[in-house]
Amino acid sequence: MASADLERHGVTGLVSTIFFGLVLCLAGPARAEDRPAPTPAAPSAPTSQTTPAPATSGPAAPATPAPASPPASTPTSPDAGDSEQNMPGIPKDASAQTVEVAAKPTAILSAKAKWDQAFAAIKATQEELKAAVEKAGLKPAGRPLTVFTETDDNGFSYRAMLPLAEKPAGKTELTDKVKLGASPAGKALKFQHHGPYADIDSTYDLITAYLDEKSLEAQDYFVEDYLTDLKSADDPNLSVDIYIFLK
């Protein structure tokens, strides 16, 4: 895809980079020249993209935990009238819905990982975040989220988030690493992935194609909302909602 198209779609490049990174993760370490070239449906992305710093002391909006530019928020239930089921190119296991996401107070832990360590890194970060919240005596109010904010050929930056029943008064952090902020908010497209995390690349392929087909402009970050526990990359019962925030 031409650079003008990438600018027009905004997050398409980031989604594509994540997509190819996951493919590399599954295939194992490979030289740069051995990596598959992007296809029209999944255009290659710029070597690196960065999202604004979070408005709160925590990570940025959905792009890591508390977005600096966009208000942080957590996914909410879509209105029935906004459903975009059965869209061209979107199979039953990757339906798309237009939703308005509301922000929620969250605990946030920022991290980086290599592509070949993606699942293990995300799982470990979420477990560390949950332990910090429990130690602080706070009550979680939702499933864990991962906000992808920056990528390159070697890996990616992200923010693990855990929604809280309420933000502790007068506090901006739980530890030196765990901050307090809000989850991303705003208008978004919600896609669903059911099955092994090792197969999530196919869902991102569809998302990239959908954004291209609809000429949609998106923010430079996206969110994975885990509806089931992160057990293993091969868990056939894994269920993930993926949120692409629109401009």
Secondary structure, DSSP 4 states (H G I P E B T S, - for coil): --HHHHHHHTTHHHHHHHHHHHHHHHH----GGGSPPPBTTB----S---PPPPSSSS--TTTSSS-SSSPP-B--PPPGGGEETT-TT--GGG-EEEEEEBP-EEEEEEEEEEGGGHHHHHHHHHHHHHHHHHHTT--B-S--EEEEEEE-SSEEEEEEEEEBSSPPTT-SBSSSSEEEEE---EEEEEEEEES-GGGHHHHHHHHHHHHHHHT--EEEEEEEEESS----TT-TT-EEEEEEEE-
